[in-house]
Amino acid sequence: MLHAIGITYARWFGGDHTEAIKSIEEGMSKNVQKDFDLLEQELGKSSGKFLLGDQVTVADIMMHFSASFILARGLGTSGKSYPNVEQWIKDCEATETFQKAVKRTGYDLSQSG
């Protein structure tokens, strides 16, 4: 999320400076894509559905929101595909614990800014 937050702020506070925002996004996208390339690679190395195997760990929990938010908002990922990351997000969200948390908190990423 660290590298994508600058893109988020540019979009939120950039006003009518569309060319400047586009330039900022292009420059910052490189780091977002490097982050996602690494996550994609690590998920490919895992012996299971999650970062460290077949059980959700704190690593998955820590990464899930940021990865989901970035992909949902297209923050620096334009034109790129991350099939391992996309499947991992689905697998995280399919867990009973994720479902319970969503039910309890009302979490809905589609409603986030």
Secondary structure as GFF3:
##gff-version 3
##sequence-region A 1 113
A	DSSP	alpha_helix	2	13	.	.	.	ID=ss1
A	DSSP	alpha_helix	18	45	.	.	.	ID=ss2
A	DSSP	alpha_helix	58	73	.	.	.	ID=ss3
A	DSSP	alpha_helix	83	93	.	.	.	ID=ss4
A	DSSP	alpha_helix	96	105	.	.	.	ID=ss5
A	DSSP	three_ten_helix	109	111	.	.	.	ID=ss6
###
